[in-house]
Amino acid sequence: MSFNIFGHAFRFSTWGESHGPALGALVDGCPPGLALSEADIQPFLDARRPGQSKYTTQRQEPDQVRILSGVFEGKTTGTPISLMIENVDQRSKDYSEVAKAYRPGHADYAYDQKYGFRDYRGGGRSSARETAARVAAGAVARLVIPEVTIRAWVAEIGGDAINPANFDANEIGNNPFFCPDAEAAKRWEALVDGARKDGSSIGAIIACEAVGVPAGWGAPIYAKLDSEIAAAMMTINATKGVEIGDGFAAARLRGEENADAMHPGNNGPRFDSNHAGGTAGGISTGQPVFCRVAFKPTSSILTGPTCF
């Protein structure tokens, strides 16, 4: 299997399977001299960790990260940083029947067609368990660009969107849905509970914003900042679409409505709006970089099409 590396100057490769002994990431391109310990990475893994509410997988994984290389006396050495997370709650026997059939919506059939052999335990390499490794790598990346503040939230579940007027960033960590709208979070409890009782599932839209990105990141053609973001988001399991800025809504605007008017400012131009999502011609403008990601309903359901 190839294509396990993402990035250019700063890049990482993830490894491991859902039910293997461990998974992890190898981070390369990190400059030397940065203070780094497991304590800098663990909070992000704790936020992602499964089994923290009834609305996520009930697999109990502590997701304790270990730094195996690239750090000496608490500082990065400029060499590859190896990160490892042990799997401790694998339940491979739960997938014994999956070995004999293809599950609709999962990658079982596609993997068999490509490789002629597949790890049916939890989906193997195609499991969302892999995202734990990229969360760990992302925690290291944040230390490289401390001037940039990144935050994400769930903007919509099952077609029920948040009310922008109710947006409260402090609310994101106060509910199991990472929702900035307390009223929407309460509605979503009933929505998700209803789908689960029906043996089904529902999809969601996630929003992500990076503030403090300087003007000039990216390139005009094949390394556009927005194309790199879209590529990264599309590698996350169950992603079916990515929008930068207004995204598809921009196609429904007139030119004068879509254009982000500019005026002279003390530290570069001042923009009246940010329909473009912080990029122009593939290069950052200094405005917040904004994207939305659509995730399909999870395929592990008890109703609908049967395995074959």
VENNOR-V366273 format. One record per pair of residues at least 4 apart in sequence whose C-alpha atoms are under 8 Angstrom apart, sorted by the first residue. I is the first residue (numbers start at 1). J is the second residue. D is the distance in whole Angstrom. If there is no record, write none. Layout:
i=(I I)
j=(J J)
d=(D D)
//
This chain:
i=(4 4 4 5 5 5 5 6 6 6 6 7 7 9 10 10 10 10 10 11 11 11 12 12 12 12 12 13 13 13 14 14 14 14 14 14 14 15 15 15 15 15 16 16 16 16 16 16 17 17 17 17 17 17 17 17 18 18 18 18 18 18 18 18 18 18 18 18 19 19 19 19 19 19 19 20 20 21 21 21 22 22 22 22 23 23 23 23 23 23 24 24 24 24 24 24 24 25 25 25 25 25 25 25 26 26 26 26 26 27 27 27 27 27 28 28 28 29 29 29 30 30 30 30 30 30 31 31 31 31 32 32 32 32 32 33 33 33 33 34 34 34 34 35 35 35 36 36 36 36 36 36 37 37 37 37 38 38 38 38 39 40 40 41 41 41 41 41 42 42 42 42 43 44 44 44 44 45 45 45 45 45 45 46 46 48 49 49 49 49 50 50 50 50 50 50 51 51 51 51 51 51 52 52 53 53 54 55 55 59 59 60 60 61 61 61 62 63 63 63 63 64 64 65 65 65 65 65 66 66 66 67 67 67 67 67 68 68 68 68 69 69 69 69 69 70 70 70 70 70 70 70 71 71 71 71 72 72 76 83 83 83 84 85 91 92 92 92 95 95 95 95 96 96 97 98 98 98 99 101 101 102 102 102 102 102 103 103 103 103 103 103 104 104 104 104 105 106 106 107 107 107 108 108 108 108 109 110 111 111 111 111 112 112 112 118 119 119 119 120 122 123 125 126 126 127 128 128 130 131 131 132 133 134 135 136 137 138 139 140 141 142 142 147 147 148 148 148 148 149 149 149 150 150 150 150 151 151 151 152 152 152 152 153 153 153 153 153 153 153 154 154 154 154 154 154 154 154 155 155 155 155 155 155 155 156 156 156 156 156 156 157 157 157 157 157 157 158 158 158 158 159 160 160 161 162 162 162 162 162 162 163 163 163 164 166 166 166 167 167 168 168 168 169 170 170 171 171 171 171 171 171 172 172 172 172 172 173 173 174 175 175 175 177 179 179 181 182 183 184 185 186 187 188 189 190 191 192 192 192 193 194 195 195 195 195 196 196 198 199 199 199 200 200 200 200 201 201 201 201 202 202 202 203 203 203 203 203 204 204 204 204 205 205 205 205 206 206 206 206 207 207 207 207 208 208 208 209 209 209 209 210 210 210 211 211 211 212 212 212 213 213 213 213 213 213 214 214 214 214 215 215 215 215 215 216 216 216 216 217 217 217 218 218 218 218 218 218 218 219 219 219 219 219 219 220 220 220 220 221 222 223 223 223 224 224 224 224 225 225 225 225 225 226 226 226 226 226 227 227 228 229 230 230 230 230 231 232 233 233 233 234 234 234 234 235 238 238 238 238 239 239 239 239 240 240 240 240 241 241 241 242 242 242 242 242 243 243 243 243 243 244 244 244 244 244 245 245 245 245 245 245 245 245 245 246 246 246 246 247 248 249 250 250 253 253 254 255 258 258 259 259 260 260 260 260 260 260 261 261 261 262 262 262 262 263 263 263 264 264 264 265 265 274 274 274 276 277 277 277 277 277 278 278 278 278 278 278 278 279 279 279 279 279 280 280 284)
j=(13 14 15 11 12 13 14 11 12 13 232 11 12 29 27 28 29 30 141 27 28 29 25 26 27 28 137 25 26 27 23 24 25 26 130 133 134 23 24 25 130 133 20 22 23 24 125 130 22 23 124 125 126 127 129 130 23 87 90 121 122 123 124 125 127 128 129 130 87 90 91 92 121 122 124 87 90 86 87 88 84 85 86 87 84 85 86 87 130 133 82 83 84 85 132 133 134 82 83 84 133 134 136 137 80 81 82 83 137 80 81 82 83 137 79 80 81 78 79 80 76 78 79 80 141 144 76 77 78 144 75 76 77 78 79 75 76 77 78 75 76 143 144 74 75 76 40 71 74 75 76 140 41 67 74 75 42 65 66 67 43 139 140 45 65 136 139 140 46 64 65 136 47 48 135 136 139 49 63 64 132 135 136 62 63 132 61 62 63 132 56 57 58 59 60 61 56 57 58 59 60 61 56 58 58 176 58 176 192 89 90 88 89 87 88 89 88 85 86 87 132 85 86 83 84 85 86 136 83 84 85 71 81 82 83 84 81 82 83 84 79 80 81 82 83 76 77 78 79 80 81 82 75 76 77 81 76 77 81 133 136 137 133 133 95 96 121 122 99 120 121 122 100 121 101 102 103 120 120 307 308 106 108 109 307 308 107 108 109 306 307 308 299 305 306 307 299 123 299 111 123 126 112 118 120 123 113 114 115 116 117 118 116 117 118 124 123 124 125 124 127 127 130 130 237 237 236 237 134 135 236 136 137 138 139 140 141 142 143 144 145 146 148 212 213 210 211 212 213 210 211 212 208 209 210 211 208 209 210 206 207 208 209 172 178 179 180 206 207 208 177 178 179 180 204 205 206 207 161 162 179 204 205 206 207 160 161 162 204 205 206 161 188 202 203 204 205 191 202 203 204 204 184 188 184 166 167 179 180 181 184 167 181 184 181 180 181 182 180 181 172 180 181 180 174 180 175 178 179 180 181 182 177 178 179 180 181 178 179 178 179 182 185 185 184 185 185 186 187 188 189 190 191 192 193 194 195 196 201 202 197 198 199 200 201 202 200 201 303 301 302 303 301 302 303 304 297 298 299 301 296 297 298 294 295 296 297 298 294 295 296 297 292 293 294 295 292 293 294 295 290 291 292 293 290 291 292 288 289 290 291 288 289 290 287 288 289 286 287 288 217 284 286 287 288 289 284 285 286 287 283 284 285 286 287 283 284 285 286 225 283 284 223 224 225 226 282 283 284 223 224 225 281 282 283 224 281 282 283 282 227 227 228 282 228 281 282 283 229 279 282 283 284 230 244 279 282 283 231 282 232 233 234 242 243 244 235 236 239 242 293 239 240 241 242 239 295 296 297 298 293 294 295 296 293 294 295 296 293 294 295 247 291 292 293 294 247 248 291 292 293 276 277 290 291 292 274 275 276 277 278 289 290 291 292 250 275 276 277 251 252 253 258 275 257 258 258 259 275 276 275 276 271 272 273 274 275 276 271 272 273 269 270 271 272 269 270 271 268 269 270 269 270 278 287 288 280 287 288 289 290 291 284 285 286 287 288 289 290 283 284 285 287 289 284 285 289)
d=(5 6 8 7 6 4 7 5 6 6 8 4 7 6 8 6 4 6 8 6 5 6 7 5 4 6 7 5 5 7 8 6 4 6 7 6 7 6 5 6 8 8 6 6 4 6 7 7 7 6 5 5 8 7 7 7 8 8 8 7 6 7 5 7 6 8 5 7 7 5 8 7 6 7 7 7 8 6 5 8 7 6 4 5 6 5 6 7 7 7 7 5 4 6 8 5 8 6 5 7 5 7 7 6 6 6 5 6 8 5 5 6 8 6 7 5 6 7 7 7 8 6 7 8 8 7 7 7 5 8 7 5 5 4 8 5 5 6 8 5 5 7 8 6 4 7 6 7 6 5 6 8 7 7 6 8 6 6 6 7 7 7 8 7 7 6 5 7 6 7 7 8 6 6 7 7 7 6 7 8 7 7 7 8 7 7 7 7 7 8 6 6 6 6 6 6 6 6 4 5 5 8 7 8 8 6 7 7 7 6 8 8 6 7 6 6 8 6 7 8 8 6 7 7 6 5 8 8 6 5 7 8 7 6 5 7 7 5 6 7 8 7 5 5 8 6 5 7 5 5 4 7 5 4 6 7 6 7 8 8 7 8 8 7 8 7 5 7 7 7 6 7 8 8 7 7 7 6 6 6 5 8 5 6 5 5 8 6 8 7 5 7 7 7 7 6 5 8 6 6 7 7 6 7 7 7 6 6 6 7 7 6 5 5 6 7 6 5 8 6 6 5 7 8 7 7 8 6 7 6 7 6 6 6 6 7 6 6 7 7 7 6 8 6 8 6 6 5 6 6 5 6 7 6 4 6 6 6 7 7 6 4 6 7 5 6 7 6 5 7 7 6 5 8 7 6 4 6 6 6 7 8 6 5 6 5 4 6 5 5 7 7 7 7 6 4 6 8 5 5 6 8 8 8 7 8 8 8 8 6 6 7 7 8 8 7 5 8 5 5 7 5 6 6 7 7 7 8 7 5 7 7 8 4 5 5 8 6 8 7 7 8 7 7 7 6 6 7 7 6 7 7 6 6 6 6 6 6 7 7 6 6 6 5 5 7 5 6 8 6 5 6 5 6 6 8 5 6 8 7 7 4 7 8 5 5 4 7 6 5 7 7 7 5 4 6 6 5 7 8 7 6 4 6 6 5 6 6 6 5 7 6 5 7 7 5 7 7 8 7 8 7 6 7 7 7 7 7 5 8 7 5 4 4 8 6 5 7 8 7 5 5 6 5 4 8 6 5 7 5 5 7 8 6 6 6 6 5 7 7 8 7 6 7 6 7 4 6 6 7 5 6 7 6 7 7 6 8 6 7 6 6 6 6 8 8 7 7 7 7 7 6 7 7 7 7 5 6 8 7 7 6 4 6 8 6 6 6 6 5 7 8 7 6 5 6 4 7 5 5 6 7 6 6 4 7 7 5 5 3 7 8 5 6 8 5 5 6 7 8 8 7 6 8 6 6 6 6 6 8 7 8 6 6 5 6 6 7 6 5 7 6 5 5 6 5 5 6 7 5 6 5 5 6 7 8 7 8 7 5 5 7 6 6 6 5 5 4 7 5 4 5 8 7 6 7 8)
//
